[in-house]
Amino acid sequence: HSVRGLSVRPRNASKECPISLTASHPSSVSNNFTAGPACVPISVTLRNMLVESSVNVEVSILAPNTFDFTGPERFSTKLAGGAQLSIPLKAQLPSAGVYNLQRVKLTVDSGETISYIFPFQWMVTANAL
């Protein structure tokens, strides 16, 4: 379709990620760090925003420098159109401070393989008891 010579639909395929990425986690935790690290549960949810197309996706948890994750560090899956998948993780925070839990990299194959690292932050504050 055209309106006054302008394309209504883009001519090139979009390079935007077809997977939405969200997380659910507490915004703060309190812990006695002399007894061990604080354990923060985090649920990462992937959702295929394409209604009719399935997408192959590889999920990688990038190794953080200041804390550790427990849970799946790398795996591949195929998400049907509109489907979603939740991944349970736990962040092990060694000391009081503010931490960005967003360490997810997605590699999507929907005809072309593209990697995505998202710019948003999933912040949690760890308080000492």
Backbone as ProteinMPNN parsed JSONL, in Angstrom:
{"seq_chain_A": "HSVRGLSVRPRNASKECPISLTASHPSSVSNNFTAGPACVPISVTLRNMLVESSVNVEVSILAPNTFDFTGPERFSTKLAGGAQLSIPLKAQLPSAGVYNLQRVKLTVDSGETISYIFPFQWMVTANAL", "coords_chain_A": {"N_chain_A": [[0.825, -1.188, 0.0], [0.357, 2.27, -0.622], [0.561, 5.665, 0.307], [0.362, 8.735, -0.939], [2.79, 8.216, -2.153], [4.366, 7.253, -0.113], [5.664, 4.547, 1.685], [3.616, 2.316, 3.419], [4.089, -0.029, 4.708], [7.18, -1.292, 5.938], [9.99, -1.721, 3.759], [12.166, -3.322, 4.217], [13.028, -6.179, 6.214], [12.407, -6.151, 9.689], [14.841, -5.459, 12.219], [14.352, -5.639, 14.842], [14.006, -7.236, 17.999], [12.077, -10.173, 18.12], [11.259, -11.261, 20.441], [9.932, -10.606, 23.599], [11.281, -9.558, 26.703], [11.098, -9.967, 30.095], [11.265, -9.542, 33.693], [10.713, -10.823, 36.971], [11.221, -9.98, 40.256], [12.256, -9.387, 43.684], [12.531, -5.981, 44.831], [14.207, -5.279, 46.839], [16.316, -6.824, 49.322], [17.056, -8.195, 52.536], [19.792, -9.291, 54.488], [21.936, -11.362, 56.511], [25.067, -11.073, 55.941], [27.359, -12.199, 56.983], [26.728, -14.783, 57.459], [26.423, -15.838, 54.978], [25.778, -15.496, 51.382], [23.152, -13.351, 50.055], [20.16, -14.652, 48.776], [18.42, -14.186, 45.915], [15.412, -14.64, 44.377], [14.586, -14.847, 40.936], [12.523, -14.513, 38.153], [12.656, -14.955, 34.836], [11.008, -14.016, 31.939], [10.243, -14.98, 28.681], [8.674, -13.975, 25.708], [7.179, -14.733, 22.684], [6.584, -12.392, 20.354], [5.64, -12.541, 17.828], [2.791, -13.471, 16.15], [2.047, -15.542, 14.389], [4.333, -16.954, 13.754], [6.885, -19.275, 14.592], [9.835, -19.133, 16.64], [13.268, -19.775, 16.898], [15.277, -19.685, 19.7], [18.164, -18.882, 21.557], [19.129, -18.776, 24.844], [21.273, -17.049, 26.917], [22.944, -16.613, 29.952], [24.848, -14.092, 30.924], [27.983, -14.063, 32.525], [28.125, -12.475, 35.571], [30.267, -9.993, 37.129], [30.231, -9.321, 39.814], [28.496, -10.903, 41.32], [26.797, -14.126, 41.601], [24.871, -16.426, 39.592], [22.416, -18.996, 39.976], [21.018, -21.707, 38.284], [19.701, -22.404, 34.967], [22.25, -21.716, 32.659], [22.66, -21.539, 29.94], [20.715, -22.291, 27.169], [18.713, -23.672, 24.49], [15.653, -23.127, 22.737], [12.439, -23.497, 21.146], [10.045, -21.197, 20.434], [6.645, -21.079, 19.978], [4.36, -19.102, 17.982], [3.233, -16.35, 19.813], [3.669, -17.692, 22.188], [4.952, -18.183, 25.547], [7.689, -18.387, 27.912], [8.899, -19.119, 31.099], [11.764, -18.656, 33.104], [13.291, -19.859, 35.895], [15.594, -18.407, 38.133], [18.278, -17.833, 40.484], [19.852, -15.245, 42.137], [22.928, -14.876, 43.705], [23.975, -12.81, 46.036], [26.85, -11.357, 47.296], [27.388, -9.309, 49.151], [26.241, -6.284, 50.819], [24.606, -3.826, 48.807], [23.845, -2.316, 45.588], [22.538, -3.993, 42.849], [22.531, -4.902, 39.398], [20.505, -7.093, 37.888], [20.066, -7.814, 35.279], [21.303, -9.757, 32.96], [20.959, -11.097, 30.61], [21.299, -12.559, 27.429], [20.021, -12.858, 24.229], [19.877, -14.981, 21.441], [18.506, -15.026, 18.429], [16.873, -16.918, 15.934], [15.198, -16.444, 13.23], [15.067, -16.997, 10.506], [17.257, -15.427, 10.02], [20.182, -15.208, 11.972], [20.452, -13.381, 14.887], [21.915, -11.618, 17.572], [20.917, -10.308, 20.75], [21.379, -7.921, 23.229], [19.993, -6.455, 25.93], [19.261, -3.064, 26.875], [18.049, -2.322, 29.278], [17.631, -2.25, 32.932], [17.524, -4.449, 35.737], [17.113, -3.832, 38.795], [18.204, -4.493, 42.126], [18.305, -4.003, 45.603], [20.502, -4.842, 48.13], [20.445, -5.202, 51.531], [22.253, -5.073, 54.583], [21.764, -6.949, 57.575]], "CA_chain_A": [[0.0, 0.0, 0.0], [1.073, 3.544, -0.629], [-0.194, 6.888, 0.513], [1.179, 9.843, -1.432], [4.122, 7.753, -2.486], [5.076, 6.79, 1.079], [5.372, 3.147, 2.01], [2.931, 2.08, 4.685], [4.82, -1.141, 5.303], [8.609, -1.164, 5.645], [10.469, -2.574, 2.676], [13.152, -4.265, 4.765], [12.624, -6.902, 7.417], [12.8, -5.451, 10.911], [15.924, -6.052, 13.009], [13.939, -5.624, 16.237], [13.889, -8.569, 18.586], [10.697, -10.636, 18.168], [11.014, -11.816, 21.78], [9.939, -9.638, 24.7], [12.021, -10.083, 27.845], [10.732, -9.317, 31.353], [11.708, -10.264, 34.888], [10.012, -10.596, 38.229], [12.145, -10.179, 41.373], [12.069, -8.36, 44.72], [13.356, -4.789, 44.606], [15.223, -5.22, 47.892], [16.425, -7.967, 50.224], [17.888, -7.991, 53.719], [20.501, -10.533, 54.725], [23.111, -11.376, 57.364], [26.092, -11.505, 54.999], [28.39, -12.997, 57.65], [26.264, -16.169, 57.402], [26.414, -16.281, 53.577], [25.22, -14.521, 50.434], [21.696, -13.205, 49.936], [19.61, -15.402, 47.647], [17.31, -13.419, 45.339], [14.75, -15.366, 43.285], [14.241, -14.042, 39.769], [11.862, -15.269, 37.096], [12.81, -14.283, 33.552], [9.97, -14.482, 31.026], [10.395, -14.716, 27.254], [7.398, -14.097, 25.002], [7.27, -14.551, 21.243], [5.63, -11.362, 19.961], [5.103, -12.888, 16.519], [1.571, -14.236, 16.388], [1.918, -16.725, 13.545], [5.618, -17.592, 13.437], [7.711, -19.768, 15.689], [11.175, -18.557, 16.65], [14.298, -20.484, 17.639], [15.992, -18.722, 20.535], [19.156, -19.37, 22.513], [19.199, -17.899, 26.014], [22.552, -17.122, 27.62], [23.093, -15.737, 31.107], [26.231, -13.617, 30.916], [28.577, -14.168, 33.861], [28.344, -11.181, 36.218], [31.539, -9.87, 37.843], [30.086, -9.033, 41.247], [27.635, -11.874, 41.994], [26.628, -15.376, 40.861], [23.536, -16.948, 39.327], [22.196, -20.44, 39.944], [19.94, -21.999, 37.341], [20.232, -22.676, 33.623], [23.103, -20.638, 32.164], [22.558, -21.46, 28.486], [19.894, -23.328, 26.561], [17.992, -23.305, 23.272], [14.265, -23.564, 22.698], [11.641, -22.979, 20.041], [8.803, -20.62, 20.95], [5.581, -20.934, 18.986], [3.804, -17.753, 17.919], [2.479, -15.931, 20.983], [3.988, -18.508, 23.367], [5.9, -17.617, 26.502], [8.458, -19.327, 28.712], [9.497, -18.517, 32.294], [13.002, -19.308, 33.514], [13.608, -19.514, 37.284], [17.001, -18.243, 38.486], [18.549, -17.244, 41.788], [21.073, -14.454, 42.197], [23.626, -14.994, 44.985], [24.62, -11.52, 46.248], [27.832, -11.594, 48.354], [27.499, -8.222, 50.124], [25.249, -5.229, 50.679], [24.844, -2.95, 47.671], [22.825, -2.267, 44.546], [22.955, -4.892, 41.784], [21.734, -5.011, 38.187], [20.35, -8.518, 37.613], [19.853, -8.036, 33.847], [22.505, -10.331, 32.349], [20.44, -12.045, 29.62], [21.579, -12.351, 26.001], [19.207, -13.723, 23.384], [20.269, -15.162, 20.055], [17.252, -15.393, 17.783], [16.975, -17.383, 14.558], [13.905, -16.458, 12.532], [15.501, -16.834, 9.132], [18.584, -14.841, 10.15], [20.595, -15.287, 13.368], [20.823, -12.08, 15.433], [22.036, -11.599, 19.029], [20.383, -9.107, 21.392], [21.655, -7.628, 24.637], [19.024, -5.405, 26.198], [19.842, -1.958, 27.642], [17.368, -2.001, 30.531], [18.227, -2.773, 34.161], [16.679, -5.076, 36.751], [17.867, -3.448, 39.977], [17.841, -4.979, 43.456], [19.142, -3.467, 46.677], [20.776, -5.809, 49.199], [20.721, -4.517, 52.795], [22.826, -5.915, 55.65], [21.03, -6.966, 58.844]], "C_chain_A": [[0.868, 1.249, 0.0], [0.099, 4.686, -0.416], [0.728, 8.024, 0.11], [2.623, 9.417, -1.697], [4.948, 7.291, -1.305], [4.695, 5.35, 1.357], [4.698, 3.056, 3.364], [3.631, 0.956, 5.431], [6.292, -0.971, 4.978], [9.034, -2.137, 4.557], [11.432, -3.632, 3.186], [12.576, -4.957, 5.992], [13.17, -6.174, 8.644], [13.916, -6.21, 11.623], [15.58, -6.041, 14.5], [13.764, -7.057, 16.729], [12.419, -8.994, 18.635], [10.309, -11.211, 19.53], [10.992, -10.675, 22.797], [10.559, -10.332, 25.914], [11.626, -9.287, 29.08], [11.245, -10.158, 32.518], [10.855, -9.874, 36.079], [10.983, -10.941, 39.352], [11.851, -9.141, 42.444], [12.985, -7.167, 44.435], [14.411, -4.62, 45.689], [15.166, -6.492, 48.733], [17.289, -7.557, 51.409], [18.524, -9.328, 54.07], [21.624, -10.311, 55.739], [24.249, -11.946, 56.514], [27.241, -12.268, 55.658], [28.024, -14.485, 57.619], [26.253, -16.709, 55.969], [25.771, -15.244, 52.686], [23.693, -14.461, 50.506], [21.245, -13.928, 48.68], [18.36, -14.672, 47.148], [16.684, -14.239, 44.214], [14.386, -14.398, 42.162], [13.616, -14.959, 38.729], [11.941, -14.437, 35.818], [11.781, -14.881, 32.592], [10.262, -14.016, 29.604], [9.024, -14.879, 26.615], [7.623, -13.815, 23.531], [6.181, -13.576, 20.817], [5.061, -11.606, 18.56], [3.914, -13.82, 16.719], [1.557, -15.551, 15.626], [3.211, -17.487, 13.314], [6.326, -18.082, 14.695], [9.119, -19.214, 15.519], [12.09, -19.465, 17.454], [15.099, -19.445, 18.414], [16.968, -19.45, 21.447], [19.264, -18.33, 23.615], [20.54, -18.133, 26.691], [22.513, -16.144, 28.785], [24.569, -15.358, 31.157], [26.771, -13.613, 32.339], [28.798, -12.775, 34.455], [29.675, -11.173, 36.967], [31.372, -9.815, 39.35], [29.175, -9.985, 42.008], [27.508, -13.103, 41.111], [25.156, -15.679, 40.638], [23.546, -18.448, 39.521], [20.97, -20.669, 39.074], [20.547, -22.24, 35.976], [21.023, -21.477, 33.096], [22.996, -20.464, 30.655], [21.686, -22.609, 27.998], [19.2, -22.773, 25.321], [16.578, -23.852, 23.354], [13.602, -22.985, 21.462], [10.332, -22.486, 20.634], [7.805, -20.479, 19.812], [5.071, -19.495, 19.008], [2.943, -17.442, 19.128], [2.803, -16.686, 22.266], [4.956, -17.772, 24.294], [6.523, -18.715, 27.346], [9.046, -18.574, 29.893], [10.683, -19.35, 32.745], [13.291, -18.905, 34.96], [15.122, -19.469, 37.511], [17.087, -17.756, 39.927], [19.864, -16.491, 41.694], [21.645, -14.58, 43.602], [24.448, -13.712, 45.173], [25.549, -11.601, 47.455], [27.9, -10.524, 49.435], [26.393, -7.211, 49.882], [25.618, -4.349, 49.492], [23.667, -2.962, 46.721], [23.35, -3.059, 43.35], [21.989, -4.825, 40.608], [21.69, -6.492, 37.805], [20.185, -8.83, 36.123], [21.164, -8.459, 33.192], [22.119, -11.319, 31.249], [20.812, -11.603, 28.208], [20.72, -13.344, 25.236], [19.82, -13.789, 21.995], [19.066, -15.776, 19.351], [17.519, -15.809, 16.344], [15.569, -17.459, 13.989], [14.168, -16.203, 11.052], [16.901, -16.259, 9.064], [18.937, -14.87, 11.635], [21.108, -13.923, 13.831], [20.878, -12.202, 16.955], [21.555, -10.257, 19.565], [20.852, -9.057, 22.841], [20.835, -6.379, 24.947], [19.594, -4.331, 27.123], [19.17, -1.676, 28.988], [18.007, -2.703, 31.723], [17.161, -3.374, 35.056], [17.426, -4.91, 38.067], [17.306, -4.081, 41.25], [18.843, -4.399, 44.461], [19.279, -4.52, 47.765], [21.189, -5.024, 50.442], [21.27, -5.509, 53.812], [21.954, -5.826, 56.89], [21.926, -6.549, 59.987]], "O_chain_A": [[1.967, 1.267, 0.554], [-1.033, 4.665, -0.898], [1.759, 8.249, 0.745], [3.557, 10.19, -1.482], [6.124, 6.966, -1.471], [3.523, 4.984, 1.27], [5.158, 3.65, 4.339], [3.747, 0.995, 6.656], [6.636, -0.554, 3.872], [8.5, -3.241, 4.451], [11.498, -4.728, 2.631], [11.749, -4.397, 6.711], [14.281, -5.645, 8.615], [13.939, -7.441, 11.632], [16.417, -6.392, 15.33], [13.419, -7.959, 15.966], [11.589, -8.243, 19.147], [9.16, -11.601, 19.74], [11.924, -9.872, 22.852], [10.381, -11.532, 26.119], [11.796, -8.068, 29.114], [11.61, -11.322, 32.353], [10.351, -8.755, 36.176], [11.509, -12.053, 39.403], [11.251, -8.109, 42.143], [14.069, -7.322, 43.874], [15.395, -3.907, 45.494], [14.128, -7.143, 48.845], [18.145, -6.681, 51.294], [17.883, -10.373, 53.967], [22.193, -9.222, 55.821], [24.378, -13.163, 56.383], [28.022, -12.918, 54.962], [28.897, -15.346, 57.738], [26.091, -17.913, 55.767], [25.273, -14.226, 53.167], [23.039, -15.4, 50.959], [21.886, -13.822, 47.635], [17.368, -14.555, 47.869], [17.339, -14.508, 43.207], [13.938, -13.279, 42.408], [14.122, -16.048, 38.461], [11.364, -13.353, 35.733], [11.693, -16.1, 32.449], [10.495, -12.833, 29.352], [8.293, -15.814, 26.94], [8.189, -12.784, 23.168], [4.993, -13.89, 20.904], [4.104, -10.945, 18.157], [4.032, -14.846, 17.389], [1.105, -16.567, 16.153], [3.186, -18.57, 12.73], [6.361, -17.399, 15.718], [9.543, -18.874, 14.414], [11.742, -19.883, 18.558], [15.544, -18.445, 17.85], [16.649, -20.487, 22.029], [19.465, -17.146, 23.347], [20.903, -19.268, 27.001], [22.104, -14.994, 28.63], [25.43, -16.203, 31.402], [26.073, -13.195, 33.263], [29.567, -11.983, 33.91], [30.157, -12.224, 37.391], [32.271, -10.218, 40.089], [29.085, -9.89, 43.232], [28.041, -13.133, 40.002], [24.299, -15.24, 41.404], [24.554, -19.106, 39.267], [20.004, -19.909, 39.131], [21.77, -22.279, 35.834], [20.521, -20.353, 33.09], [23.215, -19.367, 30.14], [21.899, -23.762, 28.373], [19.114, -21.56, 25.131], [16.333, -24.897, 23.957], [14.145, -22.09, 20.813], [9.596, -23.25, 21.258], [8.089, -19.835, 18.803], [5.331, -18.758, 19.96], [2.018, -18.192, 19.437], [2.269, -16.356, 23.325], [5.676, -16.865, 23.877], [5.979, -19.81, 27.483], [9.63, -17.505, 29.716], [10.626, -20.579, 32.77], [13.515, -17.725, 35.231], [15.84, -20.391, 37.123], [16.094, -17.324, 40.511], [20.869, -17.03, 41.23], [20.922, -14.409, 44.584], [25.494, -13.547, 44.545], [25.078, -11.891, 48.555], [28.413, -10.783, 50.524], [25.693, -7.268, 48.871], [26.797, -4.147, 49.203], [22.622, -3.545, 47.011], [24.469, -2.829, 42.89], [20.778, -4.707, 40.795], [22.711, -7.076, 37.442], [20.167, -10.001, 35.743], [22.025, -7.627, 32.905], [22.855, -12.269, 30.979], [20.663, -10.437, 27.842], [20.696, -14.532, 25.558], [20.232, -12.77, 21.441], [18.665, -16.902, 19.644], [18.278, -15.16, 15.623], [14.838, -18.419, 14.234], [13.575, -15.317, 10.437], [17.656, -16.573, 8.143], [18.082, -14.586, 12.474], [22.053, -13.373, 13.265], [20.0, -12.814, 17.563], [21.749, -9.214, 18.941], [20.732, -10.034, 23.58], [20.984, -5.357, 24.277], [20.331, -4.65, 28.055], [19.677, -0.867, 29.764], [18.811, -3.622, 31.564], [16.038, -2.876, 35.128], [18.269, -5.736, 38.419], [16.092, -4.187, 41.425], [20.044, -4.319, 44.202], [18.278, -5.032, 48.266], [22.164, -4.273, 50.413], [20.809, -6.648, 53.893], [21.457, -4.751, 57.225], [21.482, -6.503, 61.135]]}, "name": "protein", "num_of_chains": 1, "seq": "HSVRGLSVRPRNASKECPISLTASHPSSVSNNFTAGPACVPISVTLRNMLVESSVNVEVSILAPNTFDFTGPERFSTKLAGGAQLSIPLKAQLPSAGVYNLQRVKLTVDSGETISYIFPFQWMVTANAL"}
